Amino acid sequence: MPSQSTVSAVRETLKGQVIETPSWGYGNSGTRFKVFAQAGVPRDPFEKLDDAAKVQEFTGVAPRVSLHIPWDKAEDYAALGAHAAKRGLVLGAINSNTFQDDAYRLGSVTHPDAGVRRKAVAHLLECVDIMDATGSRDLKLWFADGTNYPGQDDIVARQERLADALAEVYARLGDGQRLLLEYKFFEPAFYTTDVPDWGTAFRHCLKLGPKAQVVVDTGHHAPGTNIEFIVATLLHEGRLGAFDFNSRFYADDDLMVGAADPFQLFRIMHEVIRNGGMDAERNVNFMLDQCHNIEQKIPAVIRSVMNVQEATAKALLVDTEALRAAQLAGDVLAANAVLMDAYNTDVRPLLAEVRTGMGLAPDPVAAYHASGWQRHIEAARVGGEQAGWGA
């Protein structure tokens, strides 16, 4: 059993945890074949923030909201930031979109046509302008760029075009701003992907400088990939900038975090804590990147936040002294047992105590349903165009 001092320290860490929620998680989403509409879905980024404020109200650890441009395009971003502040929120990462324009059929920043590359870079620079207006710290870049057929384009030339585009955007960053580069194993390009893995992203970030860091999306890896190894390595090198938390069964499913493999989430959070990833000075952005296609949006986001909290609490309960002793002694079973003891601990009562101590209901999902907000938005948000992927 962990000591009382350990449990007290865990409580304080959990109170200070920050989980960023995605604006697109509150909008309509679906599959490649159909985007499914739901009653009460926001019609603009201001209403998305209203819903995100409910997640913060009932969890107490989700004050930051990521924006996606142009899905969250606004005439006045300062006003959007002020609206967030009134709701007790701050605007988080600005996510670019270089994958939904017909011009990007053969790529965006790696396209063989210089004019298309210029268009893509202009959009990225616009995103930095939005960061300036909103006070956002992070520019998050994911590129769908790649090729479908052998011989379609020059692989090395595409890497050079990518490096040139990243360098131009990096030079535009202001003080305290970062470029976060995301990678993805495949999709939508089926032969080569221009940023397919953490090594490629890491290499480009090293070339750019200290304000460039890597994003790890838990759904963006080949089956069987040891994601916690990647996390530990990037933290050790000081280059882990952000997480995109979700779950997958087959490909990049974007299911709720912890839904497919909660033990994997625990293992990742163990390496995060073991390597200082939750230290404030590291500035690692823990963000949900999920699409709630068939479940209600706000309860799904709340549940996802709770899943991250549970994995974090279990990882914080690992007896690090016993683990280190077993590792040094070469006692394989004892070392594994230390981790399994923490993972098998029911931390729900501990988290209920933490929430009560923060003045929150012990069950955030039940509290949300009792609040009547879902009934309110379903009645009030009638007419207009619901927010979604734009697909």
VENKA-V84288 format. One line per field, one symbol per residue. phi: phi as a letter, one per 20 degrees, with the letter a starting at -180 (. if undefined). psi: psi as a letter, one per 40 degrees, with the letter a starting at -180 (. if undefined). burial: b if it has 24 or more other C-alpha atoms within 12 Angstrom, else e. Layout:
BEGIN
phi->???
psi->???
burial->???
END
This chain:
BEGIN
phi->.fffffffffgffffefccedegffeefbadfdaeeecfnfgdbfffffgffffffgedmccedcfdcdegdfcfcffffffffffemdceefeeecdccdgfegdpdfdgfeffffffffgffffffgfgffenfecdddcdefrcdcgnfbefffffffffffffffgfefefmdcdddecbgbmeeddcdfcebfffffffffffpfedcedddfedcfgnfeffffffffffemceeaddeacbddceflfggnfebffffffffffgfgdmfefgfflfeececccdeddfffgfffffgfffffffgfffefffffffffffemeffffffffffffefeeffffffffffemdffdffffffffnffffffeeednndffafme
psi->hiiddddddddddddeihhhihdeeeiiiaaedhhhiiieiieidddddddddddddedeefeihiihhedfhidgddddddddddefiihbihhihfefhddfdeiceeidhddddddddddddddddddddeeidhhhhhhehaidihedihdddddddddddddddddeiaheiihhhiihdihehecihdgeidddddddddddaeehiihhheefiihehgddddddddddefehdiihhaiidcbgdfihheddgdddddddddddddfeeehdedfhhhihgihgdeiiddddddddddddddddddddehgdddddddddefgddddddddddddehheddddddddddefiidgddddddededdddddddghiahiiaee.
burial->eeeeeebeebbebbbebbbbbbbbbbbbbbeeeeebbbbbbbbbbbbbbbbbbbbbbbbbbbbbbbbbbbbbbeeebeebbebbbebbbbbbbbbbbbbeeeebbbbbbbbbeeebbbbbbbbbbbbbbbbbebbbbbbbbbbbbbbeeeeebebeebbebbbebbbebbebbeeebbbbbbbbbbbbbeebbbbbbbbbbbbbbbebebbbbbbbbbbbbeeeeebbebbbbbbeebbbbbbbbbbbeeebbbbbbbbeebbbbbbbbbbbbbbbbbeeeebbbbbbbbbbbebbbbbbbbbbbbbbbbbbbbbbbbbbeebeeeeeeeeeeebeebbebbbebebeebbbebbeeeebbbbbbebbeeeebbeebeeeeeeeebbbbee
END
